[in-house]
Amino acid sequence: MAAEVETVFECTREPPHRFTIRERLRVPSGILLTVRRVDAPYPPRTVFVTTREMKMGYEDVFKACYVCVDSGRKETAIAFPKAEIELGLPPA
């Protein structure tokens, strides 16, 4: 029996904060991601990715790092590949 490996995403801060996607839910105007920090205890957060962001021509969707925002830092982001965002979701 093989264990499922979670993909880890990092923000652009040095040293970066590390996250995994715990849940995905398609809603009428986009996708809700439940994101959990893996390198330190921190409450999970819901991140909203719009349908428009998913249709843009980029490979990744960039979202603000909520740990950095909570700490008062700006201009840091987490890059989520679109394939990872839609992983396991039913078609729109």
N, C-alpha and C positions, 0 to 999 in steps of 0.2 A: 504494500500500500504506500503510494507516494504522497508526501505532504505537499500541500499547496504553498508555493513561495509567494510572499507579498512583494509587490514592487514598492520601492522606497523612493520618495521624491524629496528634493532638498530646496530650500529657499536660497536666494542669491547672497545672503549675508555670510561673512567669514567670522567664525566657523558657522556653517549652515545649520538650520533647524531641519529635522528629518520627519517625514510624514508618510502615512499610508492611507489609501482610500478604504474605508470600512463598509460603506453602503453606497448604492447608486439607485436613484429613483427618477424615472422620467415623469415630468409634469407637463402640462400643456405648452408652456413657454420656454422649456429648457430641461435641465437635468440638475437634481440636487445630489451633491456628494457629501457624505459624512466623512470628514478627514480627522485622523487621530495622529497626534505627535508620538513618535516612537523613541526619541532619544532622552526624554524627560517626562515626568508626570505632567499632564496638562489636559483639561477637559476637551473632548472632541467638539468639532464645529461643523456646521453645515455651510457648504460653499455652493452658490448658485452659478451655473454655467448656462448662459442663454442659448437659444437655438441659433441666434445670429452669430454668436461666437463660434459655434460648432460649424457653421457654414463658411466662415472666413477661410481664406486660402493658406493659412499657416498650419504647421504640423502640431503645434502646442497651443494650449490656452493658458495665459498667464493670469494668476490671481494673487492678490496681496497676501503676504505671509501674516496671518493673524497673530502669531506670537510676537513678531516685530511690531505690528501696529499696537498691540496691547502694551508693549514696552516703550512706546513713543518714538520708535524708529520709522523712517519712511524709505520709499524707493527700494524695497525688497519684494521679491515675488517668488511664487512657486510655479514652475512650468509643469502642466499636466498634459501629456500626450493625448490627443483625441481618441486614439485607439484604446487607451486605458480608461478614459472617461466612459466610453460606450461599452466596455467589456461586460458581457453578460446581460445587457439591456435588450428588451424586445425592440424591434424596428419601430420607428416613429410613425 
